[in-house]
């Protein structure tokens, strides 16, 4: 048990550092995200139409069939996530703390998953392949699902998918050292 906890802690720290590299040095702010021509005006328009935090879909639900079809045909069609309608610090430390705690929880769950099937995973490579496949599966369902079902921009979601798969692989590479097969 102590060995598993040590593996969770080490994997959590390494994954946290990987997140800093991936998100801090990645091209998404300039190459993937689109930019409004006037952020201040866009912000005011958003606040006027989406006054509180939450997810909005435009056109919204509740229209009769003909009106809804007309609004969809005319456009725009959008999903808007209001994160901080009244603003927030650019570097909110609670996000960093929450991110680390999320890593600990997810890595703990991956540890439980690997422990449940360790009898079928006799080697280090088997354990890493299992976790990598689980990560690819989760990412295809979630990230590609957003592309298909919600039509979220594929470049943004594929960038997310690459991070998600890499996070699972990194976690697998570390935890596979701390969770031995049932035969050991």
Residue frames as a rotation matrix with the C-alpha (Angstrom) as fourth column:
UNK 1
0.568 0.823 0.000 0.00
0.823 -0.568 0.000 0.00
0.000 0.000 -1.000 0.00
UNK 2
0.423 -0.494 -0.760 2.82
0.158 -0.785 0.599 2.42
-0.892 -0.373 -0.254 0.86
UNK 3
-0.621 -0.692 0.367 4.41
0.428 0.093 0.899 1.66
-0.657 0.716 0.238 -2.49
UNK 4
-0.112 0.682 0.723 1.18
0.975 -0.064 0.211 2.54
0.190 0.728 -0.658 -4.32
UNK 5
0.790 0.401 -0.463 0.79
0.525 -0.833 0.176 5.81
-0.316 -0.382 -0.869 -2.41
UNK 6
-0.053 -0.895 -0.442 4.39
0.117 -0.445 0.888 6.72
-0.992 -0.004 0.129 -3.23
UNK 7
-0.658 -0.139 0.740 3.68
0.709 0.216 0.671 5.97
-0.253 0.966 -0.044 -6.91
UNK 8
0.387 0.881 0.272 0.56
0.913 -0.407 0.020 8.18
0.128 0.241 -0.962 -6.83
UNK 9
0.659 -0.189 -0.728 2.49
0.246 -0.860 0.446 11.07
-0.711 -0.473 -0.520 -5.26
UNK 10
-0.438 -0.898 -0.050 5.40
0.185 -0.145 0.972 10.81
-0.880 0.416 0.230 -7.71
UNK 11
-0.485 0.318 0.815 3.09
0.874 0.179 0.451 10.47
-0.002 0.931 -0.365 -10.72
UNK 12
0.611 0.774 -0.167 1.03
0.781 -0.623 -0.027 13.46
-0.125 -0.114 -0.986 -9.51
UNK 13
0.349 -0.573 -0.742 4.09
0.048 -0.780 0.624 15.69
-0.936 -0.253 -0.244 -9.22
UNK 14
-0.694 -0.641 0.328 5.51
0.319 0.134 0.938 14.59
-0.645 0.756 0.112 -12.58
UNK 15
-0.180 0.711 0.680 2.15
0.980 0.065 0.190 15.04
0.091 0.700 -0.708 -14.32
UNK 16
0.702 0.389 -0.596 1.76
0.521 -0.852 0.058 18.49
-0.485 -0.351 -0.801 -12.75
UNK 17
-0.119 -0.844 -0.523 5.17
-0.077 -0.518 0.852 19.50
-0.990 0.142 -0.003 -14.11
UNK 18
-0.710 -0.066 0.701 4.28
0.639 0.359 0.681 18.04
-0.297 0.931 -0.213 -17.52
UNK 19
0.351 0.924 0.148 1.13
0.929 -0.324 -0.178 20.17
-0.117 0.201 -0.973 -17.49
UNK 20
0.468 -0.272 -0.841 3.21
0.079 -0.935 0.346 23.30
-0.880 -0.228 -0.416 -16.94
UNK 21
-0.649 -0.761 -0.006 5.37
0.009 -0.015 1.000 22.41
-0.761 0.649 0.017 -19.94
UNK 22
-0.558 0.464 0.687 2.50
0.819 0.439 0.369 21.35
-0.130 0.769 -0.626 -22.22
UNK 23
0.488 0.869 0.077 0.12
0.873 -0.486 -0.044 24.20
-0.001 0.088 -0.996 -21.45
UNK 24
0.517 -0.328 -0.791 2.74
0.218 -0.843 0.492 26.84
-0.828 -0.427 -0.365 -20.71
UNK 25
-0.467 -0.811 -0.352 4.80
-0.231 -0.273 0.934 26.38
-0.854 0.517 -0.059 -23.86
UNK 26
-0.316 0.397 0.862 2.14
0.741 0.671 -0.037 25.08
-0.593 0.627 -0.506 -26.24
UNK 27
-0.966 -0.160 0.205 0.93
0.259 -0.637 0.726 26.88
0.015 0.754 0.657 -29.37
UNK 28
-0.286 0.955 0.080 -2.79
0.955 0.278 0.098 26.90
0.072 0.105 -0.992 -28.55
UNK 29
0.097 0.429 -0.898 -3.11
0.514 -0.794 -0.323 30.60
-0.852 -0.431 -0.298 -27.53
UNK 30
-0.220 -0.267 -0.938 -1.72
-0.504 -0.792 0.344 31.83
-0.835 0.549 0.039 -30.85
UNK 31
-0.875 -0.238 -0.421 -2.17
-0.482 0.366 0.796 28.96
-0.036 0.900 -0.435 -33.32
UNK 32
-0.795 0.590 -0.145 -5.36
0.556 0.802 0.216 27.18
0.244 0.092 -0.966 -32.22
UNK 33
-0.115 0.776 -0.620 -7.59
0.750 -0.342 -0.566 29.66
-0.651 -0.530 -0.543 -30.38
UNK 34
-0.016 0.229 0.973 -9.33
0.793 -0.590 0.152 32.28
0.609 0.774 -0.172 -32.48
UNK 35
-0.671 -0.281 -0.686 -9.13
0.662 -0.645 -0.383 35.90
-0.335 -0.711 0.618 -31.32
UNK 36
0.511 0.860 0.004 -11.81
0.816 -0.483 -0.319 38.60
-0.272 0.166 -0.948 -31.25
UNK 37
0.053 -0.504 0.862 -10.84
0.682 -0.612 -0.400 41.82
0.729 0.609 0.311 -33.02
UNK 38
-0.306 -0.082 0.948 -11.75
-0.481 -0.846 -0.228 43.80
0.821 -0.527 0.220 -29.87
UNK 39
-0.614 -0.008 -0.789 -11.59
0.492 0.778 -0.390 41.88
0.618 -0.628 -0.474 -26.57
UNK 40
-0.945 0.259 -0.198 -13.17
0.021 -0.557 -0.830 44.69
-0.326 -0.789 0.521 -24.53
UNK 41
-0.417 0.828 -0.376 -16.16
-0.909 -0.368 0.198 45.01
0.026 0.424 0.905 -26.89
UNK 42
-0.274 0.276 -0.921 -16.53
-0.231 0.911 0.342 41.23
0.934 0.306 -0.186 -27.12
UNK 43
-0.854 -0.105 -0.510 -16.47
0.442 0.370 -0.817 41.00
0.274 -0.923 -0.269 -23.32
UNK 44
-0.796 0.593 -0.123 -19.19
-0.422 -0.689 -0.590 43.63
-0.434 -0.418 0.798 -22.98
UNK 45
-0.219 0.721 -0.657 -21.36
-0.866 0.167 0.472 41.88
0.450 0.673 0.587 -25.59
UNK 46
-0.487 -0.010 -0.873 -20.91
0.168 0.980 -0.105 38.57
0.857 -0.198 -0.476 -23.80
UNK 47
-0.950 0.081 -0.303 -21.81
0.293 -0.114 -0.949 40.11
-0.112 -0.990 0.084 -20.46
UNK 48
-0.620 0.758 -0.203 -24.90
-0.763 -0.643 -0.070 41.75
-0.184 0.112 0.977 -21.97
UNK 49
0.086 0.691 -0.718 -26.21
-0.813 0.465 0.350 38.43
0.576 0.554 0.602 -23.31
UNK 50
0.293 -0.089 -0.952 -24.71
0.336 0.942 0.015 35.92
0.895 -0.324 0.306 -20.87
UNK 51
0.349 -0.092 0.933 -24.86
-0.530 -0.840 0.115 37.67
0.773 -0.535 -0.342 -17.49
UNK 52
0.551 -0.157 0.819 -23.94
-0.771 0.279 0.572 34.77
-0.318 -0.947 0.033 -15.22
UNK 53
-0.568 -0.823 0.013 -21.45
-0.783 0.545 0.301 31.93
-0.255 0.161 -0.953 -15.13
UNK 54
0.160 0.581 0.798 -22.57
-0.156 0.813 -0.561 28.81
-0.975 -0.035 0.221 -16.94
UNK 55
-0.851 -0.374 0.370 -22.82
0.247 0.336 0.909 27.17
-0.464 0.865 -0.193 -20.33
UNK 56
0.071 0.840 -0.537 -25.09
-0.412 -0.466 -0.783 28.73
-0.908 0.277 0.313 -22.90
UNK 57
-0.572 -0.147 0.807 -26.17
0.639 0.536 0.551 27.31
-0.513 0.831 -0.213 -26.25
UNK 58
-0.118 0.480 -0.869 -27.25
-0.405 -0.822 -0.399 29.70
-0.907 0.305 0.292 -28.98
UNK 59
-0.253 0.822 0.511 -29.91
-0.589 -0.550 0.592 29.42
0.768 -0.151 0.623 -30.26
UNK 60
-0.793 -0.036 0.608 -31.29
-0.590 0.294 -0.752 28.39
-0.151 -0.955 -0.254 -26.90
UNK 61
-0.828 0.549 -0.115 -33.86
0.523 0.829 0.198 25.70
0.204 0.104 -0.973 -26.22
UNK 62
-0.475 0.740 -0.475 -37.50
0.441 -0.267 -0.857 26.59
-0.761 -0.617 -0.200 -25.90
UNK 63
-0.585 0.274 -0.763 -38.28
-0.694 -0.656 0.297 27.84
-0.420 0.703 0.574 -29.40
UNK 64
0.569 0.749 0.340 -41.00
-0.326 0.585 -0.743 26.28
-0.755 0.312 0.576 -31.50
UNK 65
0.256 -0.494 0.831 -39.71
0.607 0.751 0.259 24.01
-0.752 0.438 0.492 -34.28
UNK 66
0.640 0.041 0.767 -39.96
0.728 -0.353 -0.588 26.55
0.247 0.935 -0.256 -37.10
UNK 67
0.918 -0.321 0.235 -38.26
-0.368 -0.908 0.199 29.33
0.150 -0.269 -0.951 -35.13
UNK 68
0.476 -0.768 0.429 -35.49
-0.201 0.380 0.903 27.00
-0.856 -0.516 0.027 -33.98
UNK 69
0.311 -0.338 0.888 -34.84
0.833 0.546 -0.084 25.80
-0.457 0.766 0.452 -37.54
UNK 70
0.810 0.037 0.585 -34.76
0.391 -0.778 -0.492 29.39
0.437 0.628 -0.644 -38.79
UNK 71
0.821 -0.533 0.205 -32.31
-0.537 -0.598 0.595 30.47
-0.195 -0.599 -0.777 -36.09
UNK 72
0.310 -0.719 0.622 -30.06
0.175 0.686 0.706 27.48
-0.935 -0.110 0.339 -36.79
UNK 73
0.461 -0.087 0.883 -30.16
0.880 0.174 -0.442 28.08
-0.115 0.981 0.157 -40.55
UNK 74
0.873 -0.070 0.482 -29.40
0.083 -0.954 -0.289 31.79
0.480 0.293 -0.827 -40.19
UNK 75
0.067 -0.871 -0.486 -26.72
0.875 0.285 -0.391 31.33
0.479 -0.399 0.782 -37.50
UNK 76
-0.353 -0.896 -0.271 -24.64
-0.687 0.445 -0.575 31.84
0.635 -0.017 -0.772 -35.59
UNK 77
0.820 0.408 -0.401 -24.75
-0.045 0.744 0.666 28.59
0.570 -0.528 0.629 -33.64
UNK 78
-0.186 -0.931 0.315 -22.52
-0.417 -0.215 -0.883 28.66
0.889 -0.296 -0.348 -30.58
UNK 79
0.624 0.189 -0.758 -21.76
0.625 0.461 0.630 27.15
0.468 -0.867 0.170 -27.21
UNK 80
0.096 -0.538 0.837 -20.53
-0.289 -0.820 -0.494 29.80
0.953 -0.194 -0.234 -24.79
UNK 81
0.262 -0.110 -0.959 -18.88
0.840 0.514 0.170 29.00
0.475 -0.851 0.227 -21.46
UNK 82
0.442 -0.112 0.890 -19.04
-0.351 -0.935 0.057 32.00
0.825 -0.338 -0.453 -19.14
UNK 83
0.026 -0.591 -0.807 -16.28
0.628 0.637 -0.446 31.27
0.778 -0.495 0.388 -16.65
UNK 84
-0.427 -0.199 -0.882 -16.04
0.840 -0.448 -0.306 34.51
-0.335 -0.872 0.358 -14.70
UNK 85
0.298 0.656 0.693 -18.74
0.853 -0.509 0.115 36.99
0.429 0.557 -0.711 -15.66
UNK 86
0.996 0.089 0.021 -17.46
0.067 -0.861 0.505 39.43
0.063 -0.501 -0.863 -13.04
UNK 87
0.417 -0.909 0.008 -13.77
-0.573 -0.269 -0.774 38.81
0.706 0.318 -0.633 -13.80
UNK 88
0.959 -0.279 -0.060 -11.03
0.224 0.606 0.763 36.98
-0.177 -0.745 0.643 -11.93
UNK 89
0.301 -0.921 -0.249 -7.28
-0.565 -0.382 0.731 37.26
-0.768 -0.079 -0.635 -11.53
UNK 90
0.429 -0.218 -0.877 -5.38
-0.847 0.240 -0.474 36.16
0.314 0.946 -0.082 -14.63
UNK 91
-0.425 -0.612 -0.667 -3.32
-0.201 0.782 -0.590 33.76
0.883 -0.117 -0.455 -12.52
UNK 92
0.418 0.678 0.604 -5.76
-0.810 -0.023 0.586 32.34
0.411 -0.735 0.540 -10.00
UNK 93
-0.605 -0.779 0.166 -3.82
-0.767 0.513 -0.386 30.10
0.215 -0.361 -0.908 -7.58
UNK 94
-0.066 0.642 0.764 -6.94
-0.642 0.559 -0.525 28.08
-0.764 -0.525 0.375 -6.74
UNK 95
0.771 0.296 -0.564 -6.85
-0.635 0.419 -0.648 26.70
0.044 0.858 0.512 -10.29
UNK 96
-0.120 -0.913 -0.391 -3.31
-0.689 0.360 -0.629 25.37
0.714 0.194 -0.672 -9.72
UNK 97
-0.679 -0.067 0.731 -4.27
-0.677 0.441 -0.589 23.78
-0.283 -0.895 -0.345 -6.39
UNK 98
0.346 0.907 0.239 -7.43
-0.638 0.415 -0.649 22.30
-0.688 0.072 0.722 -7.90
UNK 99
0.566 -0.204 -0.799 -5.44
-0.723 0.343 -0.600 20.96
0.396 0.917 0.047 -10.86
UNK 100
-0.570 -0.821 -0.022 -2.95
-0.679 0.486 -0.551 19.21
0.463 -0.299 -0.834 -8.60
UNK 101
-0.480 0.470 0.741 -5.74
-0.584 0.460 -0.669 17.69
-0.655 -0.754 0.054 -6.48
UNK 102
0.630 0.687 -0.362 -7.48
-0.713 0.328 -0.619 16.54
-0.307 0.648 0.697 -9.67
UNK 103
0.052 -0.712 -0.700 -4.24
-0.738 0.445 -0.507 14.82
0.673 0.543 -0.503 -10.74
UNK 104
-0.787 -0.360 0.502 -4.03
-0.616 0.509 -0.601 13.03
-0.039 -0.782 -0.622 -7.37
UNK 105
0.006 0.883 0.470 -7.63
-0.597 0.380 -0.707 11.81
-0.802 -0.277 0.529 -7.61
UNK 106
0.708 0.271 -0.652 -7.36
-0.705 0.316 -0.635 10.67
0.034 0.909 0.415 -11.24
UNK 107
-0.214 -0.868 -0.449 -4.01
-0.700 0.457 -0.549 8.96
0.681 0.197 -0.706 -10.67
UNK 108
-0.649 0.087 0.756 -5.45
-0.639 0.476 -0.604 7.28
-0.413 -0.875 -0.253 -7.58
UNK 109
0.458 0.880 0.127 -8.31
-0.592 0.408 -0.695 5.95
-0.663 0.244 0.708 -9.72
UNK 110
0.492 -0.377 -0.785 -5.87
-0.716 0.338 -0.611 4.76
0.496 0.862 -0.103 -12.39
UNK 111
-0.620 -0.738 0.268 -3.91
-0.740 0.436 -0.512 3.02
0.261 -0.516 -0.816 -9.62
UNK 112
-0.205 0.651 0.731 -7.08
-0.567 0.530 -0.631 1.23
-0.798 -0.543 0.261 -8.49
UNK 113
0.730 0.475 -0.491 -7.84
-0.656 0.287 -0.698 0.27
-0.191 0.832 0.522 -12.10
UNK 114
0.065 -0.801 -0.595 -4.37
-0.731 0.367 -0.575 -1.15
0.679 0.473 -0.562 -12.62
UNK 115
-0.682 -0.317 0.659 -4.49
-0.718 0.463 -0.520 -2.97
-0.141 -0.828 -0.543 -9.28
UNK 116
0.214 0.891 0.400 -7.78
-0.670 0.432 -0.603 -4.65
-0.711 -0.139 0.690 -10.23
UNK 117
0.956 0.182 -0.228 -6.32
-0.291 0.545 -0.786 -6.20
-0.019 0.819 0.574 -13.38
UNK 118
0.228 -0.973 0.018 -2.70
-0.962 -0.223 0.159 -6.69
-0.151 -0.053 -0.987 -12.36
UNK 119
0.091 -0.171 0.981 -2.96
-0.176 0.967 0.184 -10.49
-0.980 -0.190 0.058 -12.52
UNK 120
0.737 0.248 0.629 -3.45
0.540 0.343 -0.769 -10.13
-0.406 0.906 0.119 -16.28
UNK 121
0.868 -0.459 0.191 -0.53
-0.243 -0.726 -0.643 -7.70
0.434 0.512 -0.741 -16.57
UNK 122
0.831 -0.493 -0.257 2.57
0.548 0.646 0.531 -9.67
-0.096 -0.583 0.807 -15.62
UNK 123
-0.163 -0.973 0.166 5.20
0.986 -0.168 -0.016 -7.29
0.043 0.161 0.986 -17.02
UNK 124
-0.392 -0.110 -0.914 5.98
0.335 -0.942 -0.030 -3.61
-0.857 -0.317 0.406 -16.75
UNK 125
-0.979 -0.007 -0.204 5.34
-0.185 -0.389 0.903 -3.19
-0.085 0.921 0.379 -20.49
UNK 126
-0.526 0.845 -0.096 1.95
0.684 0.488 0.543 -4.93
0.505 0.220 -0.834 -20.17
UNK 127
-0.018 0.511 -0.860 0.92
0.895 -0.376 -0.242 -2.52
-0.447 -0.773 -0.450 -17.40
UNK 128
-0.614 -0.254 -0.747 2.06
-0.020 -0.942 0.336 0.55
-0.789 0.222 0.573 -19.38
UNK 129
-0.963 0.270 0.013 0.27
0.038 0.089 0.995 -0.66
0.267 0.959 -0.096 -22.56
UNK 130
-0.307 0.896 -0.322 -2.92
0.926 0.358 0.115 -1.26
0.218 -0.263 -0.940 -20.57
UNK 131
-0.004 0.277 -0.961 -2.96
0.602 -0.767 -0.223 2.25
-0.799 -0.579 -0.164 -19.10
UNK 132
-0.829 -0.319 -0.459 -2.00
-0.160 -0.652 0.741 3.83
-0.536 0.688 0.489 -22.45
UNK 133
-0.808 0.581 0.102 -4.89
0.377 0.376 0.847 2.00
0.453 0.722 -0.522 -24.15
UNK 134
-0.033 0.799 -0.600 -7.28
0.985 -0.076 -0.156 3.11
-0.170 -0.596 -0.785 -21.40
UNK 135
-0.290 -0.160 -0.944 -6.11
0.237 -0.967 0.091 6.70
-0.927 -0.197 0.318 -21.95
UNK 136
-0.991 -0.038 -0.130 -6.54
-0.118 -0.218 0.969 6.52
-0.065 0.975 0.212 -25.72
UNK 137
-0.515 0.855 -0.062 -10.01
0.756 0.487 0.438 5.02
0.404 0.178 -0.897 -25.23
UNK 138
0.035 0.519 -0.854 -11.07
0.829 -0.492 -0.265 7.74
-0.558 -0.699 -0.447 -22.78
UNK 139
-0.546 -0.335 -0.768 -9.70
-0.032 -0.907 0.419 10.49
-0.837 0.253 0.485 -25.00
UNK 140
-0.961 0.253 0.114 -11.39
0.152 0.137 0.979 9.18
0.232 0.958 -0.170 -28.14
UNK 141
-0.191 0.948 -0.253 -14.72
0.955 0.239 0.175 8.99
0.226 -0.209 -0.951 -26.30
UNK 142
0.248 0.318 -0.915 -14.47
0.715 -0.697 -0.049 12.38
-0.653 -0.643 -0.400 -24.62
UNK 143
-0.381 -0.480 -0.790 -12.39
-0.073 -0.836 0.544 14.61
-0.922 0.265 0.283 -26.89
UNK 144
-0.998 0.047 0.039 -13.49
0.045 0.139 0.989 13.16
0.041 0.989 -0.140 -30.22
UNK 145
-0.286 0.948 -0.138 -17.01
0.958 0.279 -0.071 12.94
-0.028 -0.153 -0.988 -28.84
UNK 146
0.039 0.244 -0.969 -16.96
0.342 -0.915 -0.216 16.71
-0.939 -0.322 -0.119 -28.34
UNK 147
-0.816 -0.365 -0.449 -15.88
-0.296 -0.403 0.866 17.13
-0.497 0.839 0.220 -31.98
UNK 148
-0.873 0.483 0.064 -18.65
0.365 0.561 0.743 14.86
0.323 0.672 -0.666 -33.25
UNK 149
-0.147 0.920 -0.362 -21.55
0.983 0.176 0.049 15.67
0.109 -0.349 -0.931 -30.92
UNK 150
0.432 0.301 -0.850 -20.94
0.573 -0.819 0.002 19.32
-0.696 -0.488 -0.527 -30.02
UNK 151
0.651 -0.228 0.724 -18.95
0.685 -0.235 -0.690 20.26
0.328 0.945 0.003 -33.14
UNK 152
0.789 -0.503 -0.352 -16.25
-0.077 -0.649 0.757 21.83
-0.609 -0.571 -0.551 -31.02
UNK 153
0.634 -0.574 -0.519 -13.28
-0.765 -0.366 -0.530 22.91
0.114 0.733 -0.671 -33.08
UNK 154
0.940 -0.229 -0.253 -11.21
0.205 0.972 -0.117 19.83
0.273 0.058 0.960 -33.91
UNK 155
0.102 -0.980 0.173 -7.82
0.114 -0.161 -0.980 21.56
0.988 0.120 0.095 -33.57
UNK 156
-0.118 -0.076 0.990 -8.58
-0.875 -0.463 -0.140 22.57
0.469 -0.883 -0.012 -29.97
UNK 157
0.734 0.485 0.474 -9.99
-0.660 0.676 0.329 19.16
-0.161 -0.555 0.816 -29.02
UNK 158
0.788 -0.522 -0.326 -7.13
0.262 0.764 -0.589 17.26
0.557 0.379 0.740 -30.67
UNK 159
-0.173 -0.837 0.520 -4.68
-0.326 -0.450 -0.832 19.41
0.929 -0.313 -0.195 -28.71
UNK 160
0.148 0.340 0.929 -6.59
-0.989 0.026 0.148 18.43
0.026 -0.940 0.340 -25.57
UNK 161
0.958 0.269 -0.101 -6.61
-0.275 0.960 -0.050 14.79
0.084 0.075 0.994 -26.66
UNK 162
0.314 -0.923 -0.222 -2.84
0.082 0.259 -0.962 14.78
0.946 0.284 0.157 -27.09
UNK 163
-0.378 -0.407 0.832 -2.44
-0.757 -0.382 -0.531 16.09
0.533 -0.830 -0.164 -23.54
UNK 164
0.457 0.649 0.608 -4.94
-0.881 0.426 0.207 13.58
-0.125 -0.630 0.767 -22.14
UNK 165
0.912 -0.169 -0.373 -3.26
0.019 0.928 -0.372 10.60
0.409 0.332 0.850 -23.82
UNK 166
-0.041 -0.996 0.084 0.19
-0.059 -0.081 -0.995 11.82
0.997 -0.046 -0.055 -22.78
UNK 167
-0.127 0.057 0.990 -1.04
-0.948 -0.302 -0.105 12.21
0.293 -0.952 0.093 -19.19
UNK 168
0.848 0.467 0.250 -2.25
-0.515 0.837 0.185 8.60
-0.123 -0.285 0.950 -19.14
UNK 169
0.669 -0.661 -0.341 1.01
0.203 0.603 -0.771 7.35
0.715 0.447 0.537 -20.67
UNK 170
-0.258 -0.773 0.579 3.13
-0.447 -0.436 -0.781 9.30
0.857 -0.460 -0.233 -18.16
UNK 171
0.183 0.421 0.889 0.98
-0.982 0.111 0.150 8.00
-0.036 -0.900 0.434 -15.34
UNK 172
0.970 0.211 -0.121 1.25
-0.225 0.966 -0.123 4.45
0.091 0.147 0.985 -16.67
UNK 173
0.313 -0.934 -0.173 5.03
0.009 0.185 -0.983 4.68
0.950 0.306 0.066 -17.04
UNK 174
-0.453 -0.481 0.750 5.34
-0.693 -0.340 -0.636 5.66
0.561 -0.808 -0.180 -13.38
UNK 175
0.243 0.634 0.734 2.61
-0.953 0.298 0.058 3.57
-0.182 -0.714 0.676 -11.74
UNK 176
0.806 0.050 -0.590 3.66
-0.305 0.889 -0.342 0.43
0.507 0.456 0.731 -13.61
UNK 177
-0.269 -0.956 -0.119 6.88
-0.196 0.175 -0.965 0.55
0.943 -0.236 -0.235 -11.55
UNK 178
-0.709 0.003 0.705 4.95
-0.690 -0.213 -0.692 0.72
0.148 -0.977 0.153 -8.27
UNK 179
0.342 0.838 0.425 2.20
-0.805 0.494 -0.327 -1.79
-0.484 -0.230 0.844 -8.99
UNK 180
-0.740 -0.668 -0.085 3.70
-0.636 0.652 0.412 -5.20
-0.219 0.359 -0.907 -9.58
UNK 181
-0.234 0.649 -0.724 1.90
-0.523 0.544 0.656 -8.13
0.819 0.532 0.213 -11.06
UNK 182
0.618 0.582 0.529 -0.05
-0.762 0.276 0.585 -10.36
0.194 -0.765 0.614 -8.71
UNK 183
0.823 -0.355 -0.444 2.62
0.280 0.933 -0.227 -13.05
0.495 0.063 0.867 -9.21
UNK 184
-0.110 -0.936 0.335 5.40
0.027 -0.340 -0.940 -10.84
0.994 -0.095 0.063 -7.69
